[in-house]
Amino acid sequence: MPTFYARRRLSILAALTGVIASAALVNSPSASAALPTPVSAATARGYLSQLTVAAENRTGYDRDLFPHWITVSGACNTRETVLKRDGTNVVTDSSCAATSGSWYSPYDGATWTAASDLDIDHLVPLAEAWDSGASKWTTAQRQAFANDLTRPQLIAVTDDVNQAKGDQDPATWVPSQSGYVCTYVRAWVQVKYYYDLSVDSAEKNALTNRLASC
């Protein structure tokens, strides 16, 4: 069973960084979405060394086994909360839906002005979590994972990019923005470590190589 409810973890600072507003799709390499700051590369390397290496097993996976998006506050669910967190000048209606704002996608360096152009990415995908240990969790534990706003697990990104990523791990997919890859793999390892998820051999090799250059 996962041990993340018993583990103590160091506090993770949430970094709200600047987002450049734009009325059209533009490149903005200096901006960044407000993903909670992941652990350092050195800490990530230490965490990675402690992860169990095991083959993946998707038997029985169903996305509905990870309830999302849940109500966070008032009328706002997890998706809407991340959109407000990661955007600039976000305006919402009475149902908490974003009606305007600007969002920078650090995966591909694009800025969007319509919330419909954004997906909320599970940095460690739900299927990947299932493959590496979440199949043994309770529904409540899977819900906590799918809606985790504390770890660097949820981020607003370009919808097409998120769909292209799918359920791939860093052995086959990392963001096209090279300057964000280190942040991405540090976050990946932190999430896997916190939730006591395993890694497969190719995944561990890719993470080891990426972290070595961070």
N, C-alpha and C positions, 0 to 999 in steps of 0.2 A: 504494500500500500504506500502511496506517496506520503512523505513526512513533512510536507511544507507547512502544515498547521502547527507543528511542534518546533520547527526550526526558528532560531532567532536570526534576523538579518540586520545588517547595518542600514541605517536610513539612507534613502536615495533622494537626492535633491532634484526637484522638478525645475527644469530650466525653461523659462518662457523666453524665446528668442524672437528677434525681429522678423517680420514677414513683409515683403514688399507688396503693396497693393497695386493691382493692375486691372484694366478693363479688358485685357486680352491675354492670350497665352504668351508668356515671355520666359526667357532664361534668367535665373537669378541665383547664381552659385553661392552668393554670400548669405542667403537667407536659410532658415532652418525651421522645420516644424518642431513643436514643443514636446517631443518624446521625452519622458523622464530620463534624466542623464544616466546612461549605463555605467557599470563599474569600469575601472581603468583596465588597460590592456594587460597589465601585470596580474591584476586580480582575476581577470577573465582566463588567463593562462593557467592560473592556479585552480580555478573552478573546473576548467576543461580536463585537467589531469585527474580529477576526482569523479568524473562522469563515467557511468558504466557503459561499456561498448557492447552492443547487442544488435542482432539482426532485427529488422522491423517487421511488424505483422499487422496488416490492415483488416484482418478478418472481423466482420461485424460492425465496421465503421458506418456511422450515419451522422451527418452534420447536426441533425436535430437532437443528438445526444449531448450537445453543448448549448444549452439554452442561452440565447442572446437575441436581441439586445434587451437588457433588463432596465427597469426604472432606476435612475440614480438619485434624482431629486425633483420633486414636483412633477411637471409634465415631461421632464427631460430623461431620455434613455441614454444608454452608453454611447451609441453612435453620435447623438446630438451633443453630448458632453464633450466628446473628442473633437468634433467639428468646432465647437466654441473655443476649446483649449488651443487647438492648432491653427486657428485662423486669426486674422486681424480685422478689426471693425466689423465683427460678426453681429448681424441683427437677426433676432428670432421672433416668430409670431407667438400667439397665445398657446400653441401646442408645442413650442420649443423647436419648431423646424426653422432652419437657417434660411432667411429670405434674401440676404445679401452678405457680402464679406469678401475676403481674399485669402486664398490658401496656397502655400508653397509646398510642393511635393519633393522632398529631398531625394527620392529614389531616382527621379529623372530630370530634376531641375526645372520643372514647369510650375507656373502660377495660374490658378484658376479663380474665377469670380462667381461660379455657380456650384453650390453644394452637390448638385447631381453629378458633377464630374469627378467627385471624390468617392473612393471606397475607404472604409476603415480596415486597414490591414491587421490581421493577427500576425505579428512578426514571426513567431513560431506558429505555423498554421495548425488549425484544429486537427486535420488529418494526421499531420506529423506528430502532434502530441499523442493522438490515439495510438499511432504506430509504436511510440517509444515509452508507453507506460500508462497513458490516460484511460486505456480500455479497462483498467482495474479500479478506476476511481468511481466514487459515487456521482450521481447527477449533480449534487450540490457542489462538489469539487470541480466538476467540469464547467459548471456555470461560473464559478469564481475565476477560473482560468480564462474563459471566453470574454469576460467583462473586466479584466484586471486593469485598473487605471493607475496602480501604484508602481508596478514593474514596467520596464520599457517594452511593452508587449502590444500596445495599440497605437496606431499612427494613421493620420489622414494622408492618403497618397492618390495619385492619378488612377482612376478606375481601371483603364486598360492595362496599366503596368501591374496593378495588383492581380488582375485576371491572368496576365501572362506568367506571373510568378506562380500562381496556383498553390500547390502543396509542396513545392520544391524546397529542399534544404540547401545550405551554402555550397554543397558539392556541385550543384548544377545551376544555382542562381544566386547572384548578389546584385545590388543596385548598380545601374549603369553609371551613376555619378561616383567616380572613383574616390572622391573626397569623403563619401559617406560610408564606404565599405567597412572601415574600421569601427565606426559607431554601430553599424548593423551587426557585425559578428560579435562585438562585445555584448550587445543587447541579447543576441541569440543565446550565447553561453550563459549569461546571467539568468535568463528565463528558464532555460533547461535545468540549471543548477538549483534554482529556487524550488522548482516543482519536481525535482528528483527524477527527471526524464533521462532516458538513455540516448546515446548517439550511435550511429552505425559507423563502420570503419571509414568509408569514403567521406562521410560528414566530418568525422574527427580529423582526418588528414587535411581536409580543406580548411577547417577552422584553425588548426595548428599553423598552417602556412600563412593564412591571412593575418592571424594575430602576431606572427613573428615580424611582420612588417609594420605593425601599428606603432 
